[in-house]
Amino acid sequence: MLTPAHRRNLLLTVLFVAAYTLPQFAFAGGISGPHNPTYVGPPGPIALSAEMFQERMARIASDPGRTSRRVGKGVATGTLNLFGEIAGTWENVDAYLVYTQDFTALAPAFGRLQVLLRGYKAEREGASNRYHIGWDRRIYWLKFAGAGDSVPHLLGALEFDSTYVPEASDPFPEFNANPAVLAQCTELNPCALNWSPYVLYRDPNTDYSSYPEGAAESDLLFVSNSVGDVIAVSLDLYNAQGAAAGHTPLRQGDALKLSTIGYKLAEPGFVYVISYMNFETLASGFVVEREHYIPGTDFIDPNLPPNLNAGTRTIKLLLEATNGTGSNTAVFAFGGPFNVGFNWASAPDFIFRGNMESLTSSPN
């Protein structure tokens, strides 16, 4: 977990320019919060060790081995079968759908980062160095003002558990007693537990003056059913000292500031937490959608620079391989990123070229 001591050792911060892009889940009512009339770039990214990031993920389930037991779902009808390669023998390989964001003009030390859109457990092709995932061409978004005209905010989400079925003994009481989860997440049709980390959270009744960020850190967890629609949402909270502080549903009056994750190809031992918006307040509800939005075309977000157009950005597949997860000698390596043949705007209509074609590396 990210403690105050860890914070003091974090690297420099720079500005993030985010891009966004998916059936939908809604709580009753709508969420509304103040949007900046002009773009004012919030701070980000901050760098932390990939090992710390893995430990945080493992802590969610109160079981350090859970992340290494994830299993891929294979490729369902209507999904893209996307491939990448990385040599060697690895305990775990994850696959991230990313696009490249260049931070050089803002902070030359950071250069280019690969910004997370969706992340999955990758499946190995036999004994080869090739791994694949199936992607449904959509990305998750949070809307603060319900299903109407509010601006979508990207939830750069990692699929934490791809075969989630609620059990009385699991560490998610907010999910294993949820009627929608109990009805839809079964052995025959398991759900997925998704993780969107490093969300800053404020409730209207708590004094956050002792918190390093003036808000509580949290991880946004959500359950998606067998067809990918979100049916339950919760926050995994941390206190002012960075220790686990239980779970909470989202309520009217709560305020959130979202982050996503970036990866630097030259530094596989680090991840970059990227904040890209100001706090927004939940007025009476919210919507988490799985859609294909194009920033600058489908909506204008005043939190983003006016020249951002995600439609032209190339979508890539980045592999992250790990040995020794959770130990002091953990080894991390990247494969790719690989150009999978389409940009953001063309993803819904793209037909994969075939898995025998040579992969093309696309670091820029």
GIURNOR-V426288 format. One record per helix or strand of 2 or more residues. SS is the DSSP state (alpha for helix, beta for strand). FROM is the first residue (numbers start at 1). TO is the last residue. Records with the same first field share a line. If there is no record, write none. Layout:
SS = FROM-TO  FROM-TO
This chain:
alpha = 4-8  50-60  67-69  173-176  179-184  310-312  347-349
beta = 24-26  46-49  80-85  92-102  112-121  123-124  130-135  139-143  152-154  157-164  191-202  216-224  230-238  244-248  255-257  259-263  270-275  280-281  287-291  314-323  331-343  360-361
